[in-house]
Amino acid sequence: MACRIDFYNDPAAPKPNSLVPSVNIVVTNEAGEILMIRRSDNGNWAVPGGAIDLGESLPEAAIRETLEETGIRCEITGLVGTYTDPKHVILYASNGEARQEFSIVLTGQAVAGEPTPSDESREVRWVPRDEVCSLSMDRSMRLRIGHFLEGPGKPYIG
């Protein structure tokens, strides 16, 4: 698995050489717990997500990425926000790709499956809302989850 390094407002960050539309999804279960993965590429905790493939809609990508990374089937329930801050650069050290952040974050409800790790997630588990912020994660993921935890309202646009 490639190594991922996140930079934020860092003069040492590489200059972005790609912009890839992606989606993250905050999936909850009946108990209100949040589906979290420990990423294989950097060891940080995150919600499922990834690039949107050609020929695929945003909701289709969110559902596919969640199933691939976690073993959980979900349905889309809403929108947390858009995250396109050019100060956030993601370096994939294996191939030199330096992406400018471009992610749309949705909400979803689990409908089937059991948490199951994949090549992209070394650990998958349901985390109570009051414990999520204690997990090690990148500042951009913490921001997204924070907006979700603030509750329904206008979507974040940034």
C-alpha positions as CSV (number, residue, x, y, z in Angstrom):
1,M,0.0,0.0,0.0
2,A,1.3,3.5,-0.9
3,C,2.3,5.9,1.8
4,R,0.1,8.9,2.2
5,I,1.3,12.2,3.7
6,D,-1.0,15.1,4.4
7,F,0.3,18.6,4.4
8,Y,-1.7,21.7,5.5
9,N,-0.5,25.2,4.9
10,D,3.0,23.9,4.9
11,P,5.7,25.7,2.8
12,A,7.5,22.3,2.5
13,A,4.5,20.7,0.9
14,P,5.0,19.6,-2.7
15,K,3.2,21.6,-5.4
16,P,-0.1,19.8,-6.3
17,N,0.0,18.0,-9.7
18,S,-3.5,16.6,-9.6
19,L,-7.1,17.3,-8.6
20,V,-9.2,14.1,-8.1
21,P,-12.8,14.4,-7.1
22,S,-13.4,12.1,-4.1
23,V,-16.1,11.3,-1.6
24,N,-16.1,10.5,2.1
25,I,-19.1,9.2,3.9
26,V,-20.0,9.3,7.6
27,V,-21.9,6.1,8.1
28,T,-23.9,5.5,11.3
29,N,-25.6,2.4,12.7
30,E,-28.9,2.1,14.6
31,A,-27.0,2.9,17.9
32,G,-25.7,6.1,16.3
33,E,-22.1,4.9,16.3
34,I,-19.8,6.0,13.4
35,L,-18.1,3.6,11.1
36,M,-14.3,4.3,11.2
37,I,-11.4,2.8,9.4
38,R,-7.7,2.8,10.3
39,R,-6.1,3.6,7.0
40,S,-3.4,1.2,5.7
41,D,-1.5,4.0,4.0
42,N,-0.8,6.2,7.0
43,G,-2.3,4.5,10.1
44,N,-4.7,7.3,10.8
45,W,-8.4,6.9,11.5
46,A,-10.9,8.1,9.0
47,V,-14.3,7.6,7.6
48,P,-14.5,5.5,4.4
49,G,-14.0,7.2,1.1
50,G,-12.0,7.5,-2.2
51,A,-11.9,8.7,-5.7
52,I,-15.0,8.9,-7.9
53,D,-14.6,6.6,-10.9
54,L,-15.5,7.7,-14.5
55,G,-19.1,6.7,-15.2
56,E,-20.0,6.7,-11.5
57,S,-22.2,9.1,-9.6
58,L,-21.2,10.6,-6.2
59,P,-23.7,8.4,-4.3
60,E,-22.6,5.3,-6.2
61,A,-18.9,6.0,-5.3
62,A,-19.7,6.6,-1.6
63,I,-21.6,3.3,-1.4
64,R,-18.9,1.4,-3.3
65,E,-16.0,2.8,-1.3
66,T,-17.8,2.0,2.0
67,L,-18.4,-1.6,1.0
68,E,-14.9,-2.1,-0.4
69,E,-13.2,-0.6,2.6
70,T,-15.4,-1.8,5.4
71,G,-17.7,-4.7,4.4
72,I,-20.8,-2.5,5.2
73,R,-23.6,-1.7,2.8
74,C,-25.1,1.7,3.3
75,E,-27.7,4.1,1.9
76,I,-27.0,7.8,1.5
77,T,-29.0,10.1,3.8
78,G,-27.5,13.5,3.5
79,L,-24.6,16.0,2.9
80,V,-22.0,17.2,5.5
81,G,-20.2,19.5,3.1
82,T,-17.5,20.2,0.5
83,Y,-13.8,20.3,1.2
84,T,-11.6,21.9,-1.5
85,D,-9.0,23.8,0.5
86,P,-5.9,24.3,-1.8
87,K,-3.7,24.6,1.4
88,H,-4.4,20.9,2.0
89,V,-2.0,18.8,-0.2
90,I,-1.9,15.0,-0.1
91,L,1.3,13.3,-1.3
92,Y,1.3,9.7,-2.4
93,A,5.0,8.9,-1.9
94,S,4.9,5.8,-4.1
95,N,4.2,7.6,-7.3
96,G,4.8,11.3,-6.5
97,E,1.2,12.3,-7.0
98,A,0.5,15.4,-5.0
99,R,-3.3,16.1,-4.9
100,Q,-5.1,19.2,-4.0
101,E,-7.9,18.4,-1.6
102,F,-11.3,17.9,-3.3
103,S,-13.8,15.9,-1.3
104,I,-17.5,15.9,-0.9
105,V,-18.6,14.4,2.4
106,L,-22.0,12.6,2.6
107,T,-23.9,10.9,5.4
108,G,-25.2,7.4,5.3
109,Q,-27.0,4.7,7.3
110,A,-25.7,1.1,7.5
111,V,-28.2,-1.4,6.0
112,A,-26.2,-4.7,6.1
113,G,-22.8,-6.3,6.6
114,E,-20.1,-6.7,9.3
115,P,-17.1,-4.5,9.8
116,T,-14.3,-6.2,7.8
117,P,-10.8,-4.8,7.0
118,S,-9.5,-4.6,3.5
119,D,-6.3,-3.7,1.7
120,E,-7.1,0.0,2.4
121,S,-8.2,-0.4,6.0
122,R,-6.2,-2.4,8.6
123,E,-9.0,-2.0,11.1
124,V,-12.7,-1.3,10.9
125,R,-15.0,-0.6,13.8
126,W,-18.1,1.2,15.0
127,V,-17.1,4.0,17.3
128,P,-19.4,5.8,19.8
129,R,-19.7,9.5,18.9
130,D,-18.2,10.6,22.2
131,E,-15.0,8.6,21.5
132,V,-14.4,9.5,17.8
133,C,-12.5,12.6,18.5
134,S,-10.0,10.7,20.7
135,L,-8.8,8.7,17.7
136,S,-5.6,9.7,15.9
137,M,-6.6,11.3,12.6
138,D,-5.5,14.0,10.1
139,R,-6.8,17.5,10.8
140,S,-8.8,17.5,7.6
141,M,-10.7,14.3,8.8
142,R,-11.2,15.8,12.3
143,L,-12.7,18.9,10.6
144,R,-15.2,16.8,8.6
145,I,-16.2,14.7,11.5
146,G,-16.6,17.8,13.6
147,H,-19.0,19.3,11.1
148,F,-21.0,16.1,11.1
149,L,-21.1,16.0,15.0
150,E,-22.4,19.6,15.1
151,G,-25.6,18.2,13.7
152,P,-27.8,19.0,10.8
153,G,-27.7,22.4,9.3
154,K,-26.4,24.0,6.3
155,P,-23.6,22.0,4.6
156,Y,-20.1,23.2,5.1
157,I,-18.6,24.8,1.9
158,G,-14.9,25.2,1.9
